[in-house]
Amino acid sequence: MVLQYKKKSANRWKKYPGKDKVEGDIHDYDFRLLDKDKSKVLVEKDTYEKVMKRFRQIEFFKSKET
């Protein structure tokens, strides 16, 4: 899965480098989650906390299947 972010006023999504490397406050950004091929949006534009909650849910159920 690929986590992307952008400033709320920006148009272009960027690959998320990590919480420490984001300039400014994390609440000034929108986040989204894509599959690894970047062909399907798993979580539309939302806050960091909500996107990460869904990311953990997906990872949990993915590990349960194997």
N, C-alpha and C positions, 0 to 999 in steps of 0.2 A: 504494500500500500504506500501511497505517496501523499504526504501532507504538504499542502500549499498555503501560502498566506499572501495578503496584500493590505496596504493601508486602506482604510475605509473610503478615502477620497480617490484612490488610484483605480485604474482600470485593469492593469495587468497582474496576473498571478505569478508568484515566484516560488521556487522550491524552498521549503522551510529548513533553515540552517541549524536550528536549535534555539531554545529559549534564551540562552546566554548571549547569542549573537544578534538578536533582534534589537534594533535601535528603538529607544523609547519604551513606553508602557505597552504591554501585551494586549491591553484592552482597546488600544487604538487600531487594531488590526482585525480583519476577517479571516477565517480559516475554512478550508474545505479538505475533504478526504477523497482520493481517487484510488482506483485499483492500480495494480503495478504496471499495467499497460497504458495507463492514463486514458482509457477509452470509456470508462464508466465512472460517474460521480457517485460515491457511496454516501457522502454527507454534503449537502448543499452548504452554502455560506452560513456560518454560525460562529459562536464564541469559541475560544480555545478550550474551555472546560467541557462544553457539550461535544465538540468534535473528538476530544481525547476520550471521553466517556464511551462514545460509540466505537472508537478504535479498540479500546480494551474489550468491549463486548464481542466484537468481531474476532479478535485474537483468541479470546476464551473459547468461543464455540468452534473455531478452526482447530484448536488443539484437542477439543473433546472428540472430534470426528476421527482422529487417527488413533 
